[in-house]
Amino acid sequence: MGAFAVTSTVAGWSPSAVAPLKARGSQRGVSRRTGARTLPRSARADAAIIDGKAIALVVREEVRVRVAAMKEKHGKVPGLAVVLVGARKDSETYVRSKKKACAEAGITSFGKDLPVDATEDEVLAVVAAYNADPDCHGILVQLPMPAHINEERVLGAIDYEKDVDGFHPLNTGRLSQRGREPLFVPCTPRGCIELLERSGIAIAGKEAVVVGRSNVVGTPAALLLQRRDATVTICHSRTPNPEEIIRRADIVIAACGKAEMIKGEWLKPGCAVIDVGINAKDDPTKKRGYRLVGDVDFESCSKVAGFITPVPGGVGPMTIAILLQNCLEGALRTYGIDPKDE
């Protein structure tokens, strides 16, 4: 993975970035130095663009190499089970992409597709079977599930040692406590932190604001930032003055599910912006009649921020990459393999 020198030290940073960034002034195409794609001139932003797609490819290659070494040295490979209930097209697409990613990484994938009218007990029986399977090191139940199934009960039934989504109460509880280490951390929040760290953006001692407090992204992202010694504030739907709070932040993680809510004038110059949102916005110029946008107004924010993730191509690709990483780490624990002795 190529290095990227960042000359700006706005917001008090002196980053030595180690991940592909799309920088202003770069030429259109592919950088020979980093392998990162650069924006065409018409779309170039003032901020350095954190290329989540390129960073995710690096993470996935790291996992592939480690899995191959594990197989050669120990004769073992990780196994990931994905449980799908119903036939939602978006969920089916996500499941296919996860299975494809497993195959590319050398991870064995298991799958169980249940009909939309499957009972909760039937789903729990599938989870129990994977819990007992020694070749399965990670279990992922694709959400959302049909309304008649209690998602909390199903997720709680997953063995916390195979909880690659990081949603089990034991893992979330450990994440929230100092001196305790969760076995797994939710994939998207961990991906956000990876984007910051692999881009050389300092977290310790910085002021960070997370916009959104969901159990899936906002809350665990705030806990991860706090673990890395940031001073963290969470803004949510009842926060009366979010723009004033966000304007203080060196790091902003936007995960509120509201299209282009955060404007450039809300930002501290030179801050780092991680946009988790993915929203459909009407656009008659597009074949589908819409385009995807984040929770951040990219056009205005990219003129103020020092670093920013695009949508699409920012946080999204990291989620599956971290899922693979979590599954590998689960397998290493199961087989008692020290990461230093892979």
ZADO-1210 file (C-alpha; in nm, 4 decimals, padded with zeros to 6 digits):
<atoms>
<atom x="00.0000" y="00.0000" z="00.0000" code="MET" pos="1"/>
<atom x="00.1495" y="00.3291" z="-00.1053" code="GLY" pos="2"/>
<atom x="00.2037" y="00.6258" z="00.1230" code="ALA" pos="3"/>
<atom x="00.0485" y="00.9647" z="00.0681" code="PHE" pos="4"/>
<atom x="00.2135" y="01.2754" z="00.2033" code="ALA" pos="5"/>
<atom x="-00.0235" y="01.5347" z="00.3455" code="VAL" pos="6"/>
<atom x="00.1285" y="01.8784" z="00.3665" code="THR" pos="7"/>
<atom x="-00.1597" y="02.0554" z="00.5379" code="SER" pos="8"/>
<atom x="-00.1623" y="02.0568" z="00.9165" code="THR" pos="9"/>
<atom x="-00.4957" y="02.2288" z="00.9659" code="VAL" pos="10"/>
<atom x="-00.6900" y="02.1464" z="01.2823" code="ALA" pos="11"/>
<atom x="-00.3645" y="02.0711" z="01.4580" code="GLY" pos="12"/>
<atom x="-00.2870" y="01.7470" z="01.2723" code="TRP" pos="13"/>
<atom x="00.0419" y="01.6340" z="01.1311" code="SER" pos="14"/>
<atom x="-00.0826" y="01.3202" z="00.9571" code="PRO" pos="15"/>
<atom x="00.1493" y="01.0775" z="00.7855" code="SER" pos="16"/>
<atom x="-00.1232" y="00.9240" z="00.5730" code="ALA" pos="17"/>
<atom x="-00.0735" y="00.5661" z="00.4696" code="VAL" pos="18"/>
<atom x="-00.3867" y="00.5072" z="00.2652" code="ALA" pos="19"/>
<atom x="-00.5038" y="00.6097" z="-00.0808" code="PRO" pos="20"/>
<atom x="-00.6476" y="00.9594" z="-00.0825" code="LEU" pos="21"/>
<atom x="-00.7851" y="01.1427" z="-00.3814" code="LYS" pos="22"/>
<atom x="-00.6067" y="01.4732" z="-00.3564" code="ALA" pos="23"/>
<atom x="-00.6755" y="01.8017" z="-00.5274" code="ARG" pos="24"/>
<atom x="-00.4329" y="01.8680" z="-00.8062" code="GLY" pos="25"/>
<atom x="-00.4029" y="01.5013" z="-00.8987" code="SER" pos="26"/>
<atom x="-00.4682" y="01.3911" z="-01.2525" code="GLN" pos="27"/>
<atom x="-00.7687" y="01.1968" z="-01.3617" code="ARG" pos="28"/>
<atom x="-00.7251" y="00.8193" z="-01.3637" code="GLY" pos="29"/>
<atom x="-00.5260" y="00.5874" z="-01.1435" code="VAL" pos="30"/>
<atom x="-00.2362" y="00.6984" z="-00.9282" code="SER" pos="31"/>
<atom x="00.0678" y="00.4815" z="-00.9906" code="ARG" pos="32"/>
<atom x="00.1798" y="00.5528" z="-00.6365" code="ARG" pos="33"/>
<atom x="-00.1316" y="00.4532" z="-00.4427" code="THR" pos="34"/>
<atom x="-00.3591" y="00.2710" z="-00.6836" code="GLY" pos="35"/>
<atom x="-00.6358" y="00.5137" z="-00.5866" code="ALA" pos="36"/>
<atom x="-00.8661" y="00.6524" z="-00.8518" code="ARG" pos="37"/>
<atom x="-00.8797" y="01.0292" z="-00.8777" code="THR" pos="38"/>
<atom x="-01.1782" y="01.2467" z="-00.9491" code="LEU" pos="39"/>
<atom x="-01.2305" y="01.4061" z="-01.2897" code="PRO" pos="40"/>
<atom x="-01.1517" y="01.7762" z="-01.2988" code="ARG" pos="41"/>
<atom x="-01.5181" y="01.8772" z="-01.3019" code="SER" pos="42"/>
<atom x="-01.5821" y="01.6885" z="-00.9772" code="ALA" pos="43"/>
<atom x="-01.2585" y="01.7681" z="-00.7956" code="ARG" pos="44"/>
<atom x="-01.3009" y="01.8861" z="-00.4387" code="ALA" pos="45"/>
<atom x="-01.0863" y="02.1031" z="-00.2169" code="ASP" pos="46"/>
<atom x="-01.0711" y="01.8371" z="00.0550" code="ALA" pos="47"/>
<atom x="-00.8594" y="01.5254" z="00.0195" code="ALA" pos="48"/>
<atom x="-01.1024" y="01.2480" z="-00.0710" code="ILE" pos="49"/>
<atom x="-01.0693" y="00.9400" z="00.1481" code="ILE" pos="50"/>
<atom x="-01.1095" y="00.6596" z="-00.1052" code="ASP" pos="51"/>
<atom x="-01.2984" y="00.3921" z="00.0854" code="GLY" pos="52"/>
<atom x="-01.3111" y="00.1630" z="-00.2147" code="LYS" pos="53"/>
<atom x="-00.9319" y="00.1591" z="-00.2466" code="ALA" pos="54"/>
<atom x="-00.8764" y="00.1186" z="00.1277" code="ILE" pos="55"/>
<atom x="-01.1309" y="-00.1650" z="00.1408" code="ALA" pos="56"/>
<atom x="-00.9425" y="-00.3451" z="-00.1363" code="LEU" pos="57"/>
<atom x="-00.6252" y="-00.3161" z="00.0717" code="VAL" pos="58"/>
<atom x="-00.8005" y="-00.4613" z="00.3786" code="VAL" pos="59"/>
<atom x="-00.9491" y="-00.7446" z="00.1733" code="ARG" pos="60"/>
<atom x="-00.6097" y="-00.8289" z="00.0256" code="GLU" pos="61"/>
<atom x="-00.4582" y="-00.8318" z="00.3742" code="GLU" pos="62"/>
<atom x="-00.7287" y="-01.0771" z="00.4826" code="VAL" pos="63"/>
<atom x="-00.6753" y="-01.2960" z="00.1739" code="ARG" pos="64"/>
<atom x="-00.3019" y="-01.3185" z="00.2390" code="VAL" pos="65"/>
<atom x="-00.3553" y="-01.4012" z="00.6078" code="ARG" pos="66"/>
<atom x="-00.6177" y="-01.6669" z="00.5285" code="VAL" pos="67"/>
<atom x="-00.3847" y="-01.8282" z="00.2734" code="ALA" pos="68"/>
<atom x="-00.1036" y="-01.8336" z="00.5291" code="ALA" pos="69"/>
<atom x="-00.3368" y="-01.9797" z="00.7931" code="MET" pos="70"/>
<atom x="-00.4412" y="-02.2567" z="00.5550" code="LYS" pos="71"/>
<atom x="-00.0833" y="-02.3368" z="00.4559" code="GLU" pos="72"/>
<atom x="00.0561" y="-02.3343" z="00.8098" code="LYS" pos="73"/>
<atom x="-00.2345" y="-02.4721" z="01.0134" code="HIS" pos="74"/>
<atom x="-00.4598" y="-02.6444" z="00.7592" code="GLY" pos="75"/>
<atom x="-00.7563" y="-02.4316" z="00.8706" code="LYS" pos="76"/>
<atom x="-00.9668" y="-02.1587" z="00.7099" code="VAL" pos="77"/>
<atom x="-01.2350" y="-01.9282" z="00.8539" code="PRO" pos="78"/>
<atom x="-01.6013" y="-02.0018" z="00.7918" code="GLY" pos="79"/>
<atom x="-01.8861" y="-01.7485" z="00.7705" code="LEU" pos="80"/>
<atom x="-02.2573" y="-01.8339" z="00.7818" code="ALA" pos="81"/>
<atom x="-02.5182" y="-01.5942" z="00.6448" code="VAL" pos="82"/>
<atom x="-02.8854" y="-01.6466" z="00.7309" code="VAL" pos="83"/>
<atom x="-03.1468" y="-01.4817" z="00.5100" code="LEU" pos="84"/>
<atom x="-03.5177" y="-01.4773" z="00.5923" code="VAL" pos="85"/>
<atom x="-03.7480" y="-01.3712" z="00.3105" code="GLY" pos="86"/>
<atom x="-03.6763" y="-01.2570" z="-00.0438" code="ALA" pos="87"/>
<atom x="-03.6065" y="-00.8841" z="-00.0250" code="ARG" pos="88"/>
<atom x="-03.4102" y="-00.7926" z="-00.3378" code="LYS" pos="89"/>
<atom x="-03.1715" y="-00.5622" z="-00.1522" code="ASP" pos="90"/>
<atom x="-03.1008" y="-00.8268" z="00.1126" code="SER" pos="91"/>
<atom x="-03.0426" y="-01.0918" z="-00.1532" code="GLU" pos="92"/>
<atom x="-02.7959" y="-00.8580" z="-00.3245" code="THR" pos="93"/>
<atom x="-02.6085" y="-00.7968" z="00.0016" code="TYR" pos="94"/>
<atom x="-02.5900" y="-01.1690" z="00.0749" code="VAL" pos="95"/>
<atom x="-02.4545" y="-01.2464" z="-00.2738" code="ARG" pos="96"/>
<atom x="-02.1885" y="-00.9791" z="-00.2360" code="SER" pos="97"/>
<atom x="-02.0826" y="-01.1192" z="00.1018" code="LYS" pos="98"/>
<atom x="-02.0535" y="-01.4725" z="-00.0369" code="LYS" pos="99"/>
<atom x="-01.8514" y="-01.3446" z="-00.3323" code="LYS" pos="100"/>
<atom x="-01.6192" y="-01.1543" z="-00.0973" code="ALA" pos="101"/>
<atom x="-01.5706" y="-01.4694" z="00.1129" code="CYS" pos="102"/>
<atom x="-01.4752" y="-01.6718" z="-00.1939" code="ALA" pos="103"/>
<atom x="-01.2220" y="-01.4095" z="-00.3014" code="GLU" pos="104"/>
<atom x="-01.0670" y="-01.4078" z="00.0476" code="ALA" pos="105"/>
<atom x="-01.0509" y="-01.7864" z="00.0767" code="GLY" pos="106"/>
<atom x="-01.3138" y="-01.7938" z="00.3525" code="ILE" pos="107"/>
<atom x="-01.5650" y="-02.0788" z="00.3479" code="THR" pos="108"/>
<atom x="-01.9198" y="-01.9468" z="00.3252" code="SER" pos="109"/>
<atom x="-02.2302" y="-02.1208" z="00.4529" code="PHE" pos="110"/>
<atom x="-02.5804" y="-02.0035" z="00.3789" code="GLY" pos="111"/>
<atom x="-02.9365" y="-02.0744" z="00.4808" code="LYS" pos="112"/>
<atom x="-03.2262" y="-01.9074" z="00.3019" code="ASP" pos="113"/>
<atom x="-03.5603" y="-01.9292" z="00.4785" code="LEU" pos="114"/>
<atom x="-03.9015" y="-01.8290" z="00.3395" code="PRO" pos="115"/>
<atom x="-04.0618" y="-01.5041" z="00.4479" code="VAL" pos="116"/>
<atom x="-04.3165" y="-01.6958" z="00.6576" code="ASP" pos="117"/>
<atom x="-04.0526" y="-01.8934" z="00.8498" code="ALA" pos="118"/>
<atom x="-04.1246" y="-01.8983" z="01.2209" code="THR" pos="119"/>
<atom x="-03.8986" y="-01.7434" z="01.4786" code="GLU" pos="120"/>
<atom x="-03.8267" y="-02.0903" z="01.6192" code="ASP" pos="121"/>
<atom x="-03.7122" y="-02.2051" z="01.2750" code="GLU" pos="122"/>
<atom x="-03.4702" y="-01.9136" z="01.2522" code="VAL" pos="123"/>
<atom x="-03.3418" y="-01.9819" z="01.6033" code="LEU" pos="124"/>
<atom x="-03.2877" y="-02.3474" z="01.5115" code="ALA" pos="125"/>
<atom x="-03.0679" y="-02.2436" z="01.2170" code="VAL" pos="126"/>
<atom x="-02.8665" y="-02.0114" z="01.4425" code="VAL" pos="127"/>
<atom x="-02.8257" y="-02.2898" z="01.7008" code="ALA" pos="128"/>
<atom x="-02.6949" y="-02.5267" z="01.4332" code="ALA" pos="129"/>
<atom x="-02.4307" y="-02.2775" z="01.3217" code="TYR" pos="130"/>
<atom x="-02.3413" y="-02.2068" z="01.6849" code="ASN" pos="131"/>
<atom x="-02.2595" y="-02.5768" z="01.7202" code="ALA" pos="132"/>
<atom x="-02.0694" y="-02.6058" z="01.3905" code="ASP" pos="133"/>
<atom x="-01.6923" y="-02.6038" z="01.4608" code="PRO" pos="134"/>
<atom x="-01.6152" y="-02.4989" z="01.1027" code="ASP" pos="135"/>
<atom x="-01.8267" y="-02.1840" z="01.1357" code="CYS" pos="136"/>
<atom x="-01.6519" y="-01.8889" z="01.3025" code="HIS" pos="137"/>
<atom x="-01.8945" y="-01.6119" z="01.2218" code="GLY" pos="138"/>
<atom x="-02.2734" y="-01.5920" z="01.1971" code="ILE" pos="139"/>
<atom x="-02.4518" y="-01.3070" z="01.0272" code="LEU" pos="140"/>
<atom x="-02.8297" y="-01.2773" z="01.0184" code="VAL" pos="141"/>
<atom x="-02.9268" y="-01.0421" z="00.7372" code="GLN" pos="142"/>
<atom x="-03.1433" y="-00.7532" z="00.8560" code="LEU" pos="143"/>
<atom x="-03.4176" y="-00.6506" z="00.8403" code="PRO" pos="144"/>
<atom x="-03.6143" y="-00.9651" z="00.9109" code="MET" pos="145"/>
<atom x="-03.9919" y="-01.0021" z="00.8637" code="PRO" pos="146"/>
<atom x="-04.1974" y="-00.8127" z="01.1211" code="ALA" pos="147"/>
<atom x="-04.3227" y="-01.1269" z="01.2986" code="HIS" pos="148"/>
<atom x="-03.9683" y="-01.2207" z="01.4054" code="ILE" pos="149"/>
<atom x="-03.8090" y="-01.0657" z="01.7144" code="ASN" pos="150"/>
<atom x="-03.4733" y="-00.9457" z="01.5831" code="GLU" pos="151"/>
<atom x="-03.3364" y="-00.8826" z="01.9315" code="GLU" pos="152"/>
<atom x="-03.4084" y="-01.2406" z="02.0354" code="ARG" pos="153"/>
<atom x="-03.2477" y="-01.3843" z="01.7210" code="VAL" pos="154"/>
<atom x="-02.9350" y="-01.1680" z="01.7434" code="LEU" pos="155"/>
<atom x="-02.9048" y="-01.2479" z="02.1135" code="GLY" pos="156"/>
<atom x="-02.9112" y="-01.6192" z="02.0318" code="ALA" pos="157"/>
<atom x="-02.5915" y="-01.5960" z="01.8243" code="ILE" pos="158"/>
<atom x="-02.2894" y="-01.7222" z="02.0172" code="ASP" pos="159"/>
<atom x="-02.1019" y="-01.4043" z="02.1122" code="TYR" pos="160"/>
<atom x="-01.7800" y="-01.5792" z="02.0021" code="GLU" pos="161"/>
<atom x="-01.9278" y="-01.5944" z="01.6492" code="LYS" pos="162"/>
<atom x="-02.1005" y="-01.2555" z="01.6555" code="ASP" pos="163"/>
<atom x="-01.9130" y="-01.1020" z="01.3595" code="VAL" pos="164"/>
<atom x="-02.1669" y="-00.8184" z="01.3401" code="ASP" pos="165"/>
<atom x="-02.0736" y="-00.7160" z="01.6965" code="GLY" pos="166"/>
<atom x="-02.4369" y="-00.6781" z="01.8058" code="PHE" pos="167"/>
<atom x="-02.4476" y="-00.9309" z="02.0918" code="HIS" pos="168"/>
<atom x="-02.5061" y="-00.7636" z="02.4319" code="PRO" pos="169"/>
<atom x="-02.1812" y="-00.9100" z="02.5675" code="LEU" pos="170"/>
<atom x="-01.9802" y="-00.7546" z="02.2850" code="ASN" pos="171"/>
<atom x="-02.1566" y="-00.4191" z="02.2986" code="THR" pos="172"/>
<atom x="-02.1245" y="-00.4181" z="02.6776" code="GLY" pos="173"/>
<atom x="-01.7519" y="-00.4845" z="02.6630" code="ARG" pos="174"/>
<atom x="-01.7116" y="-00.2128" z="02.4018" code="LEU" pos="175"/>
<atom x="-01.8673" y="00.0388" z="02.6391" code="SER" pos="176"/>
<atom x="-01.6358" y="-00.0384" z="02.9320" code="GLN" pos="177"/>
<atom x="-01.2765" y="00.0668" z="02.9800" code="ARG" pos="178"/>
<atom x="-01.0373" y="-00.2200" z="03.0314" code="GLY" pos="179"/>
<atom x="-01.2692" y="-00.4674" z="02.8578" code="ARG" pos="180"/>
<atom x="-01.2217" y="-00.5866" z="02.5021" code="GLU" pos="181"/>
<atom x="-01.5132" y="-00.6996" z="02.2838" code="PRO" pos="182"/>
<atom x="-01.4519" y="-01.0069" z="02.0710" code="LEU" pos="183"/>
<atom x="-01.6102" y="-00.8257" z="01.7770" code="PHE" pos="184"/>
<atom x="-01.6867" y="-00.4637" z="01.6909" code="VAL" pos="185"/>
<atom x="-01.9709" y="-00.3692" z="01.4506" code="PRO" pos="186"/>
<atom x="-01.8368" y="-00.3609" z="01.0966" code="CYS" pos="187"/>
<atom x="-01.9407" y="-00.0151" z="00.9768" code="THR" pos="188"/>
<atom x="-01.8170" y="00.1777" z="01.2843" code="PRO" pos="189"/>
<atom x="-01.4907" y="-00.0154" z="01.2800" code="ARG" pos="190"/>
<atom x="-01.4643" y="00.0684" z="00.9099" code="GLY" pos="191"/>
<atom x="-01.5013" y="00.4385" z="00.9906" code="CYS" pos="192"/>
<atom x="-01.2122" y="00.4203" z="01.2352" code="ILE" pos="193"/>
<atom x="-01.0010" y="00.2268" z="00.9842" code="GLU" pos="194"/>
<atom x="-01.0612" y="00.4998" z="00.7262" code="LEU" pos="195"/>
<atom x="-00.9377" y="00.7646" z="00.9687" code="LEU" pos="196"/>
<atom x="-00.6364" y="00.5696" z="01.0903" code="GLU" pos="197"/>
<atom x="-00.5289" y="00.4433" z="00.7499" code="ARG" pos="198"/>
<atom x="-00.5495" y="00.7997" z="00.6218" code="SER" pos="199"/>
<atom x="-00.3114" y="00.9173" z="00.8933" code="GLY" pos="200"/>
<atom x="-00.5725" y="01.1283" z="01.0719" code="ILE" pos="201"/>
<atom x="-00.5002" y="01.1632" z="01.4433" code="ALA" pos="202"/>
<atom x="-00.7854" y="01.0822" z="01.6819" code="ILE" pos="203"/>
<atom x="-00.6329" y="01.1112" z="02.0309" code="ALA" pos="204"/>
<atom x="-00.6921" y="01.4494" z="02.1887" code="GLY" pos="205"/>
<atom x="-00.9263" y="01.5634" z="01.9092" code="LYS" pos="206"/>
<atom x="-01.2861" y="01.6732" z="01.9395" code="GLU" pos="207"/>
<atom x="-01.5196" y="01.4366" z="01.7577" code="ALA" pos="208"/>
<atom x="-01.8905" y="01.4637" z="01.6880" code="VAL" pos="209"/>
<atom x="-02.1058" y="01.1673" z="01.5856" code="VAL" pos="210"/>
<atom x="-02.4353" y="01.2652" z="01.4252" code="VAL" pos="211"/>
<atom x="-02.6783" y="00.9824" z="01.4983" code="GLY" pos="212"/>
<atom x="-02.7151" y="00.7419" z="01.7911" code="ARG" pos="213"/>
<atom x="-02.8221" y="00.4113" z="01.6357" code="SER" pos="214"/>
<atom x="-02.7074" y="00.0839" z="01.7863" code="ASN" pos="215"/>
<atom x="-02.5624" y="-00.0163" z="01.4501" code="VAL" pos="216"/>
<atom x="-02.3402" y="00.2850" z="01.3754" code="VAL" pos="217"/>
<atom x="-02.3704" y="00.5992" z="01.5861" code="GLY" pos="218"/>
<atom x="-02.3329" y="00.4634" z="01.9390" code="THR" pos="219"/>
<atom x="-02.0517" y="00.2130" z="01.8660" code="PRO" pos="220"/>
<atom x="-01.8687" y="00.4728" z="01.6545" code="ALA" pos="221"/>
<atom x="-01.8764" y="00.7131" z="01.9493" code="ALA" pos="222"/>
<atom x="-01.7445" y="00.4417" z="02.1811" code="LEU" pos="223"/>
<atom x="-01.4617" y="00.3561" z="01.9411" code="LEU" pos="224"/>
<atom x="-01.3587" y="00.7208" z="01.9162" code="LEU" pos="225"/>
<atom x="-01.3654" y="00.7500" z="02.2945" code="GLN" pos="226"/>
<atom x="-01.1450" y="00.4400" z="02.3246" code="ARG" pos="227"/>
<atom x="-00.8940" y="00.6212" z="02.1065" code="ARG" pos="228"/>
<atom x="-00.8933" y="00.9204" z="02.3440" code="ASP" pos="229"/>
<atom x="-01.1095" y="01.1588" z="02.1451" code="ALA" pos="230"/>
<atom x="-01.3487" y="01.3920" z="02.3248" code="THR" pos="231"/>
<atom x="-01.6828" y="01.2755" z="02.1866" code="VAL" pos="232"/>
<atom x="-02.0233" y="01.4398" z="02.1520" code="THR" pos="233"/>
<atom x="-02.3300" y="01.2713" z="02.0022" code="ILE" pos="234"/>
<atom x="-02.5886" y="01.4812" z="01.8180" code="CYS" pos="235"/>
<atom x="-02.9315" y="01.3329" z="01.7557" code="HIS" pos="236"/>
<atom x="-03.2882" y="01.4274" z="01.6609" code="SER" pos="237"/>
<atom x="-03.3476" y="01.6073" z="01.9914" code="ARG" pos="238"/>
<atom x="-03.0244" y="01.8099" z="01.9824" code="THR" pos="239"/>
<atom x="-03.1396" y="02.1731" z="01.9507" code="PRO" pos="240"/>
<atom x="-02.8218" y="02.3232" z="01.8024" code="ASN" pos="241"/>
<atom x="-02.6331" y="02.0561" z="01.6069" code="PRO" pos="242"/>
<atom x="-02.4572" y="02.3026" z="01.3775" code="GLU" pos="243"/>
<atom x="-02.2958" y="02.4813" z="01.6734" code="GLU" pos="244"/>
<atom x="-02.1706" y="02.1531" z="01.8161" code="ILE" pos="245"/>
<atom x="-02.0499" y="02.0157" z="01.4816" code="ILE" pos="246"/>
<atom x="-01.8605" y="02.3383" z="01.4122" code="ARG" pos="247"/>
<atom x="-01.6217" y="02.2551" z="01.7014" code="ARG" pos="248"/>
<atom x="-01.5345" y="01.9111" z="01.5703" code="ALA" pos="249"/>
<atom x="-01.2006" y="01.7996" z="01.4313" code="ASP" pos="250"/>
<atom x="-01.3715" y="01.4736" z="01.3278" code="ILE" pos="251"/>
<atom x="-01.7341" y="01.4359" z="01.2149" code="VAL" pos="252"/>
<atom x="-01.9003" y="01.0984" z="01.1620" code="ILE" pos="253"/>
<atom x="-02.2395" y="01.1513" z="00.9981" code="ALA" pos="254"/>
<atom x="-02.4832" y="00.8629" z="01.0466" code="ALA" pos="255"/>
<atom x="-02.8247" y="01.0233" z="01.0878" code="CYS" pos="256"/>
<atom x="-03.0002" y="00.8911" z="00.7778" code="GLY" pos="257"/>
<atom x="-03.1026" y="01.2361" z="00.6591" code="LYS" pos="258"/>
<atom x="-02.9954" y="01.3307" z="00.3081" code="ALA" pos="259"/>
<atom x="-02.7362" y="01.6113" z="00.2893" code="GLU" pos="260"/>
<atom x="-02.8282" y="01.7456" z="00.6328" code="MET" pos="261"/>
<atom x="-02.4800" y="01.8645" z="00.7267" code="ILE" pos="262"/>
<atom x="-02.3737" y="02.1764" z="00.5387" code="LYS" pos="263"/>
<atom x="-02.0313" y="02.3188" z="00.4743" code="GLY" pos="264"/>
<atom x="-02.0936" y="02.6194" z="00.6988" code="GLU" pos="265"/>
<atom x="-02.1436" y="02.3785" z="00.9893" code="TRP" pos="266"/>
<atom x="-01.7860" y="02.2511" z="00.9677" code="LEU" pos="267"/>
<atom x="-01.4591" y="02.3522" z="01.1247" code="LYS" pos="268"/>
<atom x="-01.2103" y="02.4283" z="00.8461" code="PRO" pos="269"/>
<atom x="-00.9763" y="02.1358" z="00.7865" code="GLY" pos="270"/>
<atom x="-01.1828" y="01.8779" z="00.9766" code="CYS" pos="271"/>
<atom x="-01.2208" y="01.5140" z="00.8721" code="ALA" pos="272"/>
<atom x="-01.5692" y="01.4053" z="00.7636" code="VAL" pos="273"/>
<atom x="-01.6785" y="01.0413" z="00.7477" code="ILE" pos="274"/>
<atom x="-02.0181" y="01.0152" z="00.5773" code="ASP" pos="275"/>
<atom x="-02.1976" y="00.6905" z="00.6610" code="VAL" pos="276"/>
<atom x="-02.5306" y="00.7920" z="00.5087" code="GLY" pos="277"/>
<atom x="-02.6696" y="00.6540" z="00.1860" code="ILE" pos="278"/>
<atom x="-02.9885" y="00.8144" z="00.0596" code="ASN" pos="279"/>
<atom x="-03.1702" y="00.8239" z="-00.2743" code="ALA" pos="280"/>
<atom x="-03.2169" y="01.1756" z="-00.4127" code="LYS" pos="281"/>
<atom x="-03.4373" y="01.2464" z="-00.7135" code="ASP" pos="282"/>
<atom x="-03.2299" y="01.3230" z="-01.0216" code="ASP" pos="283"/>
<atom x="-03.4038" y="01.3156" z="-01.3612" code="PRO" pos="284"/>
<atom x="-03.0650" y="01.3231" z="-01.5377" code="THR" pos="285"/>
<atom x="-02.9916" y="00.9721" z="-01.4095" code="LYS" pos="286"/>
<atom x="-03.1211" y="00.6586" z="-01.5798" code="LYS" pos="287"/>
<atom x="-03.2701" y="00.5339" z="-01.2530" code="ARG" pos="288"/>
<atom x="-03.4265" y="00.8731" z="-01.1811" code="GLY" pos="289"/>
<atom x="-03.2220" y="00.9222" z="-00.8667" code="TYR" pos="290"/>
<atom x="-02.8658" y="00.9371" z="-00.7381" code="ARG" pos="291"/>
<atom x="-02.7123" y="00.8338" z="-00.4101" code="LEU" pos="292"/>
<atom x="-02.6082" y="01.1001" z="-00.1603" code="VAL" pos="293"/>
<atom x="-02.4853" y="01.0902" z="00.1965" code="GLY" pos="294"/>
<atom x="-02.5906" y="01.2647" z="00.5151" code="ASP" pos="295"/>
<atom x="-02.3407" y="01.5367" z="00.4256" code="VAL" pos="296"/>
<atom x="-02.3822" y="01.7998" z="00.1547" code="ASP" pos="297"/>
<atom x="-02.0691" y="01.6953" z="-00.0308" code="PHE" pos="298"/>
<atom x="-02.0441" y="01.9989" z="-00.2559" code="GLU" pos="299"/>
<atom x="-02.0337" y="02.2544" z="00.0259" code="SER" pos="300"/>
<atom x="-01.8573" y="02.0381" z="00.2845" code="CYS" pos="301"/>
<atom x="-01.5723" y="01.9401" z="00.0523" code="SER" pos="302"/>
<atom x="-01.4818" y="02.3086" z="00.0245" code="LYS" pos="303"/>
<atom x="-01.4330" y="02.3364" z="00.4016" code="VAL" pos="304"/>
<atom x="-01.3168" y="01.9957" z="00.5234" code="ALA" pos="305"/>
<atom x="-00.9586" y="01.8773" z="00.5036" code="GLY" pos="306"/>
<atom x="-01.0629" y="01.5145" z="00.4452" code="PHE" pos="307"/>
<atom x="-01.3962" y="01.3698" z="00.3354" code="ILE" pos="308"/>
<atom x="-01.5463" y="01.0394" z="00.2234" code="THR" pos="309"/>
<atom x="-01.7624" y="01.0335" z="-00.0912" code="PRO" pos="310"/>
<atom x="-02.0985" y="00.8596" z="-00.1312" code="VAL" pos="311"/>
<atom x="-02.0866" y="00.6091" z="-00.2851" code="PRO" pos="312"/>
<atom x="-01.7310" y="00.4815" z="-00.2568" code="GLY" pos="313"/>
<atom x="-01.6519" y="00.5859" z="00.0984" code="GLY" pos="314"/>
<atom x="-01.7729" y="00.3937" z="00.4025" code="VAL" pos="315"/>
<atom x="-01.9855" y="00.1390" z="00.2143" code="GLY" pos="316"/>
<atom x="-01.7043" y="-00.0788" z="00.0738" code="PRO" pos="317"/>
<atom x="-01.5412" y="-00.0948" z="00.4172" code="MET" pos="318"/>
<atom x="-01.8324" y="-00.2787" z="00.5780" code="THR" pos="319"/>
<atom x="-01.7795" y="-00.6068" z="00.3928" code="ILE" pos="320"/>
<atom x="-01.4002" y="-00.5725" z="00.4226" code="ALA" pos="321"/>
<atom x="-01.4288" y="-00.5463" z="00.8016" code="ILE" pos="322"/>
<atom x="-01.6765" y="-00.8358" z="00.8087" code="LEU" pos="323"/>
<atom x="-01.4085" y="-01.0547" z="00.6493" code="LEU" pos="324"/>
<atom x="-01.1519" y="-00.9235" z="00.8966" code="GLN" pos="325"/>
<atom x="-01.3819" y="-01.0009" z="01.1900" code="ASN" pos="326"/>
<atom x="-01.4425" y="-01.3541" z="01.0626" code="CYS" pos="327"/>
<atom x="-01.0687" y="-01.4178" z="01.0273" code="LEU" pos="328"/>
<atom x="-01.0036" y="-01.2927" z="01.3802" code="GLU" pos="329"/>
<atom x="-01.2810" y="-01.5164" z="01.5117" code="GLY" pos="330"/>
<atom x="-01.1226" y="-01.8188" z="01.3472" code="ALA" pos="331"/>
<atom x="-00.7803" y="-01.7360" z="01.4909" code="LEU" pos="332"/>
<atom x="-00.9309" y="-01.7215" z="01.8409" code="ARG" pos="333"/>
<atom x="-01.1213" y="-02.0458" z="01.7934" code="THR" pos="334"/>
<atom x="-00.8097" y="-02.2351" z="01.6892" code="TYR" pos="335"/>
<atom x="-00.5903" y="-02.0657" z="01.9485" code="GLY" pos="336"/>
<atom x="-00.3614" y="-01.9206" z="01.6825" code="ILE" pos="337"/>
<atom x="-00.1623" y="-01.6177" z="01.7927" code="ASP" pos="338"/>
<atom x="-00.1856" y="-01.3469" z="01.5205" code="PRO" pos="339"/>
<atom x="00.1932" y="-01.3195" z="01.5487" code="LYS" pos="340"/>
<atom x="00.2171" y="-01.6867" z="01.4563" code="ASP" pos="341"/>
<atom x="-00.0266" y="-01.7043" z="01.1685" code="GLU" pos="342"/>
</atoms>
